[in-house]
Amino acid sequence: MTEFLINIGYLIAAVLFILGLKGLTHPRTAVRGNLLGACGMFLAVFITLTNQNIVSFEVILAGVVVGAAIGVVLAIKIKMTAMPQLVALFNGFGGAASALVAGAALIESTLPHQDPFVQMTIAAAASGLIGSVTFWGSLVAFGKLQGLIHENAILFTGQRALNAALGIFTLALSVALVLNPSNIFLYLALVVIASALGVSLVIPIGGADMPVVVALLNSYSGLAAASTGFVLSNNVLIITGSLVGAAGFILTRIMCKAMNRSLTNVLFGVMEPTGEFATADEVYTGRVKSASPEEVAMLFDAARRVAIVPGYGMAISQAQHSVANLAAILGERGIQVEYAIHPVAGRMPGHMNVLLAEADVPYESLKSMEEINPSIDQVDVALVIGANDVVNPLARTDPSCPIAGMPIIDVDKAKTVVIIKRSLSPGFAGIPNPLFALDNTLMLFGDGKKMVLEMIAALKAT
Amino acid sequence: MDLLISGITIFVLAIFVGFEIITKIPPTLHTPLMSGSNAISGITLVGAILSAGSQQVLVTTILGFLAVVFATVNVVGGFLVTNRMLVMFKRKS
């Protein structure tokens, strides 16, 4: 194919990607959007295969077969509750591929009859740097989400100094590489140091901050692809990479806003300000009322409007199907049931929505924090399942607490609050939750799924 | 230099297009957005194929092969898992 036709083909692929993303703006058109994206990818790959520089297809075929097999197995086997770690892993693979391609292109440019130009080496350095950070950062995020590494923030003294040193080191190596593009060992060193940087950047970030990390790494994987586009002077890579980079960046910003924390704050594992606040004993002693599933079931008899507030606890106990079942039973009794979803509930943007969609919950009954809060005082029963910090009223009332100013779902304003939780242990912010001690709160201590099933049994018995 | 300028132009314009589209995506679909955009960031596969197939020297072929594997996992796995999620969203709507 001529250069002209190849580029027209790439342009069509890029348009398909944009239309595909546009399709994702509504659940009705989203499946088609995703298919359009896949068509774009197929077209781009097909065109590339006609490139006359390709002398052998065996290696390509072998790579595609191996990669496709792994991809299919992962995509089909993965449980919806494990989606955050899968997305993290895929982000990492994208980053790795970009760094590898940039490395190969750099080596090719040092061969005889080739002329490495500055744009290419700068882009290759960027690609190697961002790609390696993405790959190793994503692996650490994967390890944390999968439970292979301790999920909490791992902090040590000198952490910021170490990150700063590694950052400066990678930049210095990048400059050296641009000045000596034929010295491939500089690229190797860059990849090694950037890998260390990727690990040390994600290690201090824990638990509830994971949605920010996953979104940010998503953005990085796009930027890595865009840099590779500059290495190869390939427009479809540049366009696609910047689309993905923008998507990840927007999600990162939404997540940070939903926690009222700055990005740097999250990235350095800082929880501030830490003033004086009451100990758990002071808040809870003598005030916490525990209830049985049967008592809660009776509460529903008098309810007309119920709001279910899911958190990461629902994902851990795989309770989404039971919860949807409970909601259906309540719905049959003429009760209006809604789900109130905090933007950072779970470990990934949209985590709760995916789980509830898996359990066949119609998306119309999924309400965002902004939609539910204005009328939450008319909710008869707010049922909180495995959420803590995102419903802690201290965020509103105590300007000195670590989550001060974080927007929360105001369940404390509902007529009755029922909280399913294993114990009174604090959430990620490490502070007690006065919600648990309110007069209108009932605690249902136990595993999320088990408690919901017992409530269903009690409802059916009446 | 011309190549660089046109590349940067495309880069900046595409970022704006991305911002315009993606701010309209509802929070319900944020996870499929991530996995879907992740799948299209596997476009690096195009570069990987060129490295693996042009067989300049052994090293670039090996690097190219690895890149093809990683990028294909990303593309195939990404589109499939996104589809799996989106079908769930569509089912009841």
Interface residues (C-beta under 8 A of the other chain):
Chain A: F17 I18 G20 L21 K22 L24 T25 H26 P27 R28 A30 V31 G33 N34 L35 G37 A38 G40 M41 A44 V45 T48 L49 N51 N53 I54 V55 S56 F57 V59 I60 A62 G63 V64 V66 G67 A68 I70 G71 V72 L74 A75 I76 I78 M80 M83 L86 V87 F90 N91 F93 G94 A96 A97 S98 L100 V101 G103 A104 A105 I107 E108 L111 Q119 V214 A215 N218 S221 G222 A224 A225 A226 T228 G229 F230 V231 L232 S233 N234 N235 V236 L237 I238 I239 T240 G241 S242 L243 V244 G245 A246 A247 G248 I250 L251 I254 I341 P343 M348 P349 G350 H351 N353 V354 A357 E358 D360 V361 P362 Y363 E364 L366 S368
Chain B: L3 L4 G7 I10 F11 V12 A14 I15 V17 G18 F19 I21 I22 T23 K24 I25 P26 P27 T28 L29 H30 T31 P32 L33 M34 S35 G36 S37 N38 A39 I40 S41 G42 I43 T44 L45 V46 G47 A48 I49 L50 S51 A52 G53 S54 Q55 Q56 V57 V59 T60 T61 L63 G64 F65 L66 A67 V68 V69 F70 A71 T72 V73 N74 V75 V76 G77 G78 F79 L80 V81 T82 N83 R84 M85 L86 V87 M88 F89 K90 R91 K92 S93
